[in-house]
Amino acid sequence: MRREPPVDLKPYFLTLDDLAGPLDWKTFFGNENRVELDIGCGRGLFLVNASTSHPQTNYLGIELDYKEGRRGARRLWKRSQPNARVLGGDARVALSKHIPRESVAAVHVYFPDPWWKRKHKRRRLVTDEFVDLVATVLEPGGLLHAWTDVEDYFAVIRALFDHHSAFEILPPPSEQAPAHDLDYQTSFERRKRQLGATIYRGQWRKR
């Protein structure tokens, strides 16, 4: 079976190695619209839906797994989506070196890898360091959205953001019945909800 040649997905997929320093959003997206981050964007369902529903907002997904990130970017490439991109690499490096301070209107973290084994839990994304980085890049009044189906991980996430001086707690969003099969934040959420799993949701605002 003949394979299709790889597609050049630029500018829809870039890696940290493609960046020389902090991003200039006006140059990166070609406009001065607000920017939101999707950290751990996976196959890009949220990026596609959000960027389509909100054309006046720019979305940057950050994905450690290049294969998954390229899958998401390919969906954007097929649609010639003007206001969404995927950046491959470690989100903590991106937040500390490439996302300008107080330049982001919202950060979305949906279903981060729980790293189930005790010895691997130190690899979890949401740590004290991560919360500090999110506080640094969010503009005043900016929002942090975090969802997971893992109760103990959500307890950690909630404790870290609830007790951080930069954030105030907001009521979590309620669960809505999907209008169709793509009406979910992520593909993972769709699978878990169809299995009847509980989804834990949190929302915080930068003071």
Steps between C-alpha positions, in 0.01 A plus 500: 500500500645832393536759774411863447801733532512695828321834492677820596263620770663838561375737629240272661761286673824639641735374769688682773812468285333720238472788746785743556355659812176640642211499255362823361129422469430764236770353277415140585127523422500808277257691721459649847217276618499342844693174546404184687719194565393134487766310693513133407285558192525140376312441176367853492123466545486796738721710272282430197170562678611804696678672211199442276249625758714800601674635185604819682712303748837339424576153639838337553508132594810361670562125474795296626418203274599613150295227332181610675586866450547449128163323483337804654693736273396301195135559588572873507700481177214327319267781604755777434408616850643851533483537878637174640846343515675212678840523668685176566701480821499517879236746621716609792779601263253680275345689793833599652687598182260570215164627629519871590403606849135596554419449130247215517126533564439137600682171557319170442627175652275208407570147622875521566680165522442370856819289507337230706807331649618653826860528378381691191272753670783753509456520120152645533451833325325691778752580772592808703738601221231467235249707699761776541565495123130523420470795737788667318361473146133573578387860473313646801150358489617209284346157556637154571275206408600152621308174449588141582327169563752409774362602839829499693676701229219754502538531877866594444414744221229665709723533804783658300281761331269560798793588724705701253490872574470592130168320450141527615262206484208512257200265486578200277310466172209259505486193279301557182337236284691482168312614191691258277798262504759777473340721765759426768808687619728213398482155343602359840205669669265349243631150567487537877153652511363233271637247750319681781813638672481801732674810366646742756510862387666805649524865403718776644562864419825690537460788744 
